[in-house]
Amino acid sequence: MVTIRGKSGLFQFHLNSAARFASACIAIENEEKYLEWPQPKWEEARSNALAAVLLSAASLESSINEFYQQAVDKDGKALKSLSENQINLLAELWPEIKQLSPLRKHQIALVAMGHAPMKKGQEPYRSADGLMRLRNALLHFKPEWDDELKEHQSLEKRLSQLFSVSALADRAKGQMVWFPHKCLGAGCAEWAVESAIHFSHQFVSILGIRERLKRLNT
């Protein structure tokens, strides 16, 4: 009897889910951006933006973990463009680097396969790095006084030029801090998804992993 084995991946599901939350956030902002704050779906819009950020970041982490696991499993079908020696090298590296950050794992894979790492100050690395920083700030949130902002202000300085603030929060009277309130809107949600897609697209394009490239284009 022939036994067929398979493994399921989550990176595409994370990415598709992030895109759905981003679309929902965009729809709410377009519908309610002319209303006075707080709009009827203000909290729902923020929740959708939060989900889009977290799931976009999760897609990058699950994607690179699945990539290395395919090497460990000697999955030549998934890694057609790589030689047997390259696949073996990735498999050997995995136990040593599995605790590193997702972007660091991507960079190590590129260098190990004989390519230059992505330039950190340029796209798509710049936005992917911003996405992971925002994700970490949200997951490990530490409150700061609004008149003594430090880490939150540093995050704003790094990311505020990459996407627009929430059109709903922008109508709030009085002072509303950029992080975590004004930043969580349609602009941020859409940017998060696009950042994950562009970074992943660049990675698989460099390595020529065509099957994964097709999945990113769906």
C-alpha positions in Angstrom: 0.0 0.0 0.0 1.3 3.5 -0.9 1.1 6.1 1.8 0.9 9.7 0.7 2.2 12.3 3.1 1.8 16.0 3.1 2.4 19.1 5.1 0.2 22.2 5.2 1.7 25.7 5.2 0.1 28.9 6.6 2.0 31.7 5.0 -0.5 32.1 2.1 -3.5 31.9 4.5 -2.0 34.5 6.8 -1.4 36.8 3.8 -4.9 36.3 2.3 -6.5 36.9 5.7 -4.5 40.1 6.1 -5.7 41.3 2.7 -9.3 40.7 3.7 -8.9 42.7 6.9 -7.2 45.5 5.0 -10.0 45.6 2.5 -12.6 45.7 5.3 -10.7 48.6 6.9 -10.5 50.5 3.6 -14.2 50.1 3.0 -15.1 51.5 6.5 -12.8 54.5 6.1 -14.3 55.3 2.7 -17.8 55.1 4.1 -17.3 57.0 7.3 -14.3 59.4 6.8 -16.5 62.4 6.6 -18.4 61.7 9.8 -17.4 63.2 13.2 -15.2 61.1 15.4 -15.9 58.5 16.9 -17.5 57.1 13.8 -20.0 54.1 14.2 -17.3 51.7 13.0 -14.2 53.4 14.4 -13.3 50.5 16.6 -14.0 47.9 13.9 -11.8 49.8 11.5 -9.0 49.8 14.0 -9.4 46.1 14.7 -9.2 45.3 11.0 -6.0 47.4 10.7 -4.5 45.7 13.7 -5.3 42.2 12.3 -3.9 43.2 8.9 -0.6 44.2 10.5 -0.2 41.2 12.7 -1.2 38.7 9.9 1.1 40.4 7.3 4.0 40.0 9.7 3.0 36.4 10.5 3.0 35.6 6.8 6.7 36.7 6.6 7.6 34.6 9.6 5.7 31.5 8.6 6.9 31.8 5.0 10.6 31.7 5.9 10.1 28.9 8.4 8.3 26.8 5.8 11.1 27.5 3.4 13.8 26.1 5.7 11.6 23.2 6.7 11.3 22.3 3.0 15.0 22.1 2.9 15.1 19.9 6.0 12.5 17.7 4.4 14.6 17.5 1.2 11.6 18.8 -0.7 13.2 19.1 -4.2 9.8 19.8 -5.8 9.2 22.9 -3.7 12.8 24.1 -4.1 13.4 23.2 -7.8 15.8 26.0 -8.5 18.2 25.0 -5.7 20.9 22.3 -6.0 21.1 19.3 -3.7 24.1 20.9 -2.0 22.2 24.2 -1.4 19.3 22.4 0.1 21.6 20.4 2.4 23.2 23.7 3.5 19.9 25.3 4.3 18.9 22.2 6.3 22.2 22.4 8.3 21.7 26.1 9.0 18.2 25.7 10.3 18.9 24.5 13.8 21.4 27.3 14.3 19.2 30.1 13.1 15.6 29.1 13.9 15.5 31.6 16.9 16.6 34.6 14.8 14.2 37.2 13.5 12.3 36.5 10.3 14.1 39.1 8.2 17.5 37.9 9.5 16.5 34.3 8.4 15.7 35.7 4.9 19.1 37.5 4.7 21.0 34.4 5.8 19.3 32.3 3.2 20.2 34.7 0.4 23.8 34.8 1.4 24.0 31.1 1.9 22.7 30.6 -1.6 25.3 32.9 -3.1 23.3 36.1 -3.4 23.8 39.5 -1.9 21.5 40.3 1.1 18.8 42.9 0.6 19.9 46.5 1.3 18.4 47.5 4.6 17.8 51.2 3.7 16.0 50.4 0.5 12.7 48.9 -0.5 11.4 46.3 0.0 13.5 45.6 3.1 12.8 49.1 4.6 9.1 48.5 4.7 9.3 44.9 5.8 11.6 46.0 8.7 9.0 48.7 9.6 6.2 46.1 9.5 8.1 43.8 11.9 8.9 46.8 14.2 5.2 47.8 14.3 4.1 44.3 14.9 6.5 43.9 17.8 5.5 47.3 19.3 1.8 46.2 19.1 2.4 42.7 20.6 4.8 43.9 23.3 3.0 47.2 23.9 4.4 49.4 26.7 2.3 52.5 27.5 4.0 55.9 27.5 2.8 59.3 28.8 1.6 61.3 25.8 3.9 64.2 26.9 6.9 62.0 27.4 6.9 59.8 24.3 10.1 58.0 23.6 9.9 54.6 21.9 6.5 55.5 20.4 7.8 58.7 19.0 10.8 56.9 17.6 8.4 54.4 15.9 6.4 57.3 14.4 9.5 59.0 13.1 10.5 55.7 11.4 7.2 54.8 9.9 5.0 57.9 9.4 6.4 58.6 5.9 5.5 55.1 4.8 1.7 55.3 5.0 -1.1 57.8 5.8 -2.8 58.0 9.2 -6.3 56.8 9.8 -8.8 59.1 8.1 -11.2 58.4 11.0 -8.8 59.2 13.7 -7.7 62.3 11.9 -11.1 63.8 12.6 -10.8 63.4 16.4 -10.9 66.6 18.4 -8.0 67.2 20.7 -4.7 65.4 20.7 -4.5 61.8 19.6 -1.1 60.2 19.6 0.2 58.6 16.4 1.0 55.2 18.0 -1.1 53.2 18.6 -4.2 55.2 17.6 -3.8 57.4 14.5 -1.5 54.9 12.7 -4.0 52.0 12.7 -6.1 52.8 9.7 -6.6 51.9 6.1 -3.3 53.3 5.0 -1.4 51.2 7.5 -3.4 48.1 6.7 -2.8 48.3 3.0 0.8 49.1 3.5 1.3 46.1 5.8 -0.1 43.7 3.2 1.9 45.3 0.3 5.1 45.3 2.4 4.8 41.6 3.0 4.0 40.8 -0.6 6.8 42.9 -2.0 9.4 41.5 0.4 8.4 37.9 -0.2 8.2 38.5 -4.0 11.8 39.9 -4.0 13.1 36.9 -1.9 11.6 34.2 -4.1 12.5 36.1 -7.3 16.1 36.2 -6.3 16.1 32.5 -5.5 13.9 31.6 -8.5 11.4 29.6 -6.4 8.8 29.7 -9.1 6.1 27.7 -7.3 6.0 30.1 -4.4 6.1 33.1 -6.8 2.9 31.8 -8.4 1.2 31.6 -5.0 2.2 35.3 -4.3 0.7 36.4 -7.6 -2.7 34.8 -6.9 
